Amino acid sequence: MAEWQRVVNTTISRYLREVEENVMRNRKLTAMLRKRGRVKMNAAGKDLDWKIRYKRAAVQGQADGDTLTFDRKLRHKVATLDWRGYAVTDSVTKKERLMNKSVEAIVKIYENIAEDLMSDMEESFCDELYIDGNASGNEKRIHGIESFLAGTQTINVTVTTSTSARAANAADPAGYPNDSYAGLSTVLGNYGGAWNSNWPEGTGDAHFDFWTPVLVNYTSSFFAGSSATWAQQCIDAMRYGIIKSQKNKSKRGQLDMIILPGELYRQALSKNHSLQQINVNRGQDSELVSLGFKDVFNLDGVDITWEYGVPNNIGYGFNIDEMELQSLQGQLFVPEGPDWDIASQSYRFSVDFYGNLRCNPRHFVKFLSLA
């Protein structure tokens, strides 16, 4: 049995390393994270924490002979998440081992275990990138992007000197974020600052919305569709999100892709195809197409696609450079075993993940129906 354990122990690790690459490539969000180098291994520390530059020094006019003043600036906040973990397990009993004594049969048992474990991990893990890690019952699950996208009210479009929330109103195109993520609030103006118009319109201080995502109310009458539905207003709503999410004055602040559930994607395709278009070679500009995904169309330079696991009637806009999947280990999914358990007379196997996903909410968009 020692020889069998050695064969399984060495081969399962190699198999999982190879399959892990395929798991990451087969889903659009993880494929983009891998392509952009936004997957970090061997992270460490008591918590996952990182510094956020939330405030900038004001630039003032300077005349000849003016006296400069120097004061210290507090420019950073610290965002903190705890580490989360997952595991899938399997076992082979001594009786099963004895019934499969030949080398061929042993390898077959091993291959089934390794393949099944990774299939189970793949089926569930990629969907976890969308969940709310702060929600009750999710204390052991990673902080997916829903962890910072809560908002049930809208921003009053009649207010021009400040922003305020009101009960969800169909005239309002933007939702009012009211979440807490990594120890920081997403509420507008929570850390001071001012805005010169009705957010996200206009301009203002960086610290006014440094941790605030854009929530697009796609059933708002603001978009003036023939009916206030996603099917009629999706193109305008997505354009609104693309424009309002770019809060950096550089290419790094742009959305890379919008991921929808299948039905919203189908309706967006139909709406887009009904418009006058100029056909271009998608592969030149689309990162998703270059990665082998074909179910993609482009809107104003942003890839629009769909993925299994996205909640119904909700869409997400991603800035890949503003997110990072971190693992405490040398690879995402690490095999353990086989370990002999004398009590159950079985070899035990597991594949685990320890880490978390970190994001900057300011560069993300959620498309939802608020009113």
N, C-alpha and C positions, 0 to 999 in steps of 0.2 A: 504493500500500500504506500510505502514511502516513495517508490518510483512514480506512482500515479500522482501523488501529491506534488512532486517536483515538476512533473510535466504540466500539470494544470496551473501551478503557481507561477511558472515562468511564462506560459503561453497566454494566460488570461490578461496579463498586464500589456503584452504586445498587442493583443487583439483590441483591447479597449482604447489604447492610444490611437490606433488606426481608425476605429469606428467613431471616436470622438470628433475627429476632423469632419467626417461625413455628417454627423449630427449637426454640427455648427453650420455646415454649408447648406443643408436641406431646408432650413427655415430662414426667411428673409431678414428678420431683425438680427438674429445671431450671425448670419453670413455677413451683414454689413458691419457689425461690431468687429468681427474677425478681420475683415478686409481693411478697416481703418486703424487697426491696432488698438482697439478699445477693450481688449480682454487682457487682464493683468493677472499673472500667476505669482505665487509665493508672497502674497500680501501678508502683513503682520500687524500686531498691535492689539491692545485691549478692545478697541472699537475701530470701526471704519470712520475716520474723521478727515476732513479736508477744509482748507481755508477758502472762503468766498470773499472776493473783493466786492463790497457792496456800496462804497461811497467813493467819490472822486473829489479832488481839490478844485475849488472854484477858480476860474481864470479871471483876473481883474485887469482893468486898464492901468497903464503905467506911464506917467509923464516924466520928463527929464527933471531930476532933482527930487522926485518922490522918495520917501523912506519906506523900504520894504519891511513888512512884519512877518515874523516867523513863529508859527505855532505848530504843535504836533498834531498829526491827523490820524484818527482812528479809521482805517480803511477796510478792515476785515472782520467778518463773522466766522465762527467755526460751526460747520455742519457735522453732526454725529449720528451714525447708525450702528446698531449692534450687528454682530455676525449671525447669519442664519445657516441652517444645514438641512440636507435631505439625504435619504438612504433608501436603496432597494435591496432586498435580500433574497437568498435562495439556499437550498441545502440538498445534499446527496447522502442518503443513508448508507450504512454498511451493507445492508441487504441489496440495495441497488448496485453497489460496487461489486459485490460478489456475483451478481447476475450478469455483469458486463465485464468479464475478466480480460477479454482480448484487447489488444492495443487499439484496434479500430473502434470497438464499442466504447472504450474509455474516452477517446477523443470525441466521439459523437456526443456523449453525455456532457463533456466540457463545452463543446461548441454550442449546444443548446442552452446551457446555463449562461454563458457569456453573452450570446445573442439576445436571449430573453431579458437579461438584466438591462442591457443597453437599450433595448427596444422599449422597455418600461420607463426608463429614465428619459429617453427622447420624447416619448408620448406626453409626458407631464411637464418636464422642466421648462421647455420653451414657452409653454402657456403661462408659466409663473411670472414671466417678465411683464405681464399685464395686470397682475393682481394688486390689491391694496394691502401692503404688509402691516399697516396700522389698524386694520379692521379687527374687530373681535373674532377670535378663533384663528387668526392668521399670525399669531405671535412667533411661530417657528418658521414661517415662510418669508422669502426675500421681499424686499421693498420694490415691487414692480411699479410701473408708472402711474397706476391709479392711486399710489400712496400720496400724491401731491395734487390731484386734479379734482378735488371735491368742490362743489359749488351748486347751490340750488336756487340762488337769486340771480337777478340781472343788474346791470349798471344803468342807472337812470339817464337816459339820453338827453333829458331836459336840463341837466346840471352841467354847467360849462366852467365853473370856477373850482370845483372839487369833485371827487367821485363819491358816490354813495350807492348803497344797495337797496333794492326794493323787491317786493314780491315779484316773482318771475312774470315778465311782461312781454307780450309778443312784439312790441315796437323796438325792443332792445336787441342789438346783434351780439352783444358780449355778456357772458356770465360773470358773476362776482365771485372770485376764488376765496374760499374761507377754510383752507386746510392747514395742517401743520406737518412739516416734513423735515427729518433730520434735526429736530429741535428748533426749527425756525418757522415762522408764520408766513403763509402765502398771501395774507391780506394786504391790500394796497395801502401804502402809507403807514404800515405798522411800525416801521423803523424811521419815520420822519420823512422829510422831503415834501415837495410840492409838484403839482402838475398844472399845466396852463390850459387844459381843455378836458373834454370828457374821455377818460382813458378807455381803450388804448389809442384814441385819436390824440393828436397833439404831441407835445414834448414836455419833459420835466426832469427832475433830479433822478440820477441813477438809483439812489437808495429808496426811492418811492416804490419801485416795482422790481427790485433786483431778484426777488424770489417768487415772482408771480407769473404763472402760466396764462396763456390766452384760452379762454373758453368761448367757443363760437356757438351761438344759439341758431342752429341752421333752419329752424322753423319760424324765425323772426320775419315780420312783415317788412323789415328794413331792406331785405334783399329783393323785394318787389317781383317775386315769381308769379306765374299765373295761378299757383296755389302755394300755400306755405308748407311745402313738403320737401324732403330731401331730393326726391326725384326731379322736382322742378328747380330747386335752388342750390343744388350741390356744387355746381361750378362756381357761382358767386360766393358761396359760403367758404369753399376751400381757398379761393383767391383772397378773401378777407383774412383767413387764418395765415396764409403764406406771407402776406404783406405785414400784418400786425405783429407777427412773431419775430420779425427781424429787428431786434433791438440793439444789435452790435453794428457798428459802422464798418463792417468788413464781411467778406465772403463766409467767414466762420460762423456768422450769426444766422445764416440761411437754413431753412428746412431742407432736409435731404429727401424725405419721402413721407407720404401719408399712407397709412395702412388702415384698411376698412374691413368690416365683416363682409362675407360674400354677397349678401343681398344689396348692401349699400354700394358695393363695387359694381355690381351688375347695373344698377340704376345710374351710377355715375358714367359708366361706359355708354349707356344708351343716350344720356343727355349730351355727353361730349361728342358722340358720333353724329348727332343731329345738327351740330354747329358747323359753320364753314371752317375748313381746316386746310393747312398746308402740310403735306406729309414730308417727314424728314427721316433720316437714318437714325433710329433710336439708339443703336449700339454705340454711337459716338459720344452721347451725352449721358446715357442711363447706366448707372453703376449696377443696378439690379439686372438689367439685360446682359451686361458684360459678365455677370456672375452666373448666367444660365437661366434666369427666370424670364418667362415669356408673357406672363399675365400682368403686364405693366403698360400704362400709358402716361404721357408726360403732360403736365399742366404748368406753364410758366417756369419751366426748368426743374420742377419737382416731380419725382416719380410717384404715381398713384397706383396702388396695388391692394391686394387683400391677403389675409392669412387666417388659417383656422385658429380658433382660440380667442379671437377678438370679440368682445361682448357685442351682442345684437344692438343695432341702431346707434352705435358709437364709433367714432373714428379717431385716430391719433396722428398728429404730426410730429415727426422725429427729427431732431438735430443730433446726428450720431457723434459729432465731436464733443457734445456736452453730456455724454453718458459713458459709463465704464462698468463692465462686469468684472468683479474682482474675486479671485479664489485664494484661499489661505494655503492651498497646496500647489504642487508643481504642475498639475494639470487640473482641468475642471472636474472630471469624474475619476475618482481613484478607487481601484479594486482592493479589497481586503479578503484574505483567506486563500486557499481553504484552511479553516481551523477545525481541528478535531474536537468534538464535544462528546465526551464519554457517556454522559447521562442520556443523550438522545441517540447515541451511536450514529452520528452523522457528521459529514463535513459541511461547514457553513461558509457561505460567500456573501459579500456585500459590495455594493458600489455606492460611494458617497460623494457629496459636494458640501463644502463649507466656504461661505463667502457672502457676497451681496452685490446688489446693483446700485450704483450711485448716479444721480442725475442733477442737472441744474434746471429747476422747473421753469425758469425764465424763458427758455428757448424751446418750449414744448406747447403743443396745441391739442385741445380736445374738442371734437365736434359732437354736439349733443342737442337734443330737443328739450329746451327749458320751458318754452311757451309758444 
